[in-house]
Amino acid sequence: MQNFLQGLGAESRRHRFHGAVNVCSSGLLRLMTCPAGSRHVAWVVVGTALGGPRLLGEARFVRNAGGDEAEMALVVADDCRGQGIADRLMQTLVAAAGARGVQWLRAEVESSNQRMRAFVHRHGFAEADAVVDSEPSVLTLLRPVPDLRRRRLH
């Protein structure tokens, strides 16, 4: 995870963390690698490279206290974009959220991050009304999540 995060370009890290992150501190590394059960869940995509396995992307969501909404985050290695990795991670996030009873996924996206804004719009997110606690340069986008807890098999 540390190699993955440090391998992201400066702009990708800024967009992912909404600020400059130049060093993967032990606290950040712990947060990224030790999700808290059903409240904070994460997935990674691993590929192969010279020298062994390589992280290509990561996605996660953290549920709010009520459990009905979760904030999501997703990033793909700069040199692996455009290969469908982000789409597969988003599909995984939505399905996992629905299986856990999450009703809404929330994305906090920097207004300058046109690529991510377009991506989440393609995946059913829409801009929410102004959020009081939100930073002025960050947009809040919401997406309803289908309830998959009672899915019947045919």
C-alpha positions, 0 to 999 in steps of 0.5 A: 500500500505504501508503494502504491500511494507513493507511486501515485503522481502528486495530483492523484494523491492531492485528489485522493486525499484532498491535500498534499500527501507526500509521505505515507505516514504510519498512521495513514498506512494503518488507516489504509490497511486496517479497515474496521470490520463492516463499518470501514471496508476496502478492496484492492486490485492486484496485478503482476509486474516485474518483481512480483505483485503490484497494487493497481487500485484501491477502493473503500467506503466508511459508513456513517454512525447510522449506517445508512450512508457511506463515504466512498473513495477510489483511486487507480495507479496513474499508469493503469487508468482507462483499463476498467479497473475503476469501473470494477472497483465501483461495481464492487463498492455498490454491491457490497454497500447494498449487501450491508444495507447502505442506502446512499454512497457519498463521494467528496470530490474536489471541484477541479477533479474533472475526471473523477466528477465525470466518473461518478456521474457515469456511475449514478452519482448526482451533486447534492445540495450544498453541505454546510460542513463541506470545503468550498472546493469540494463537491458532495455527490450522492448515489442511491444504493439498491438493497441487496440484503434480500436478494432471491436466487432463481 
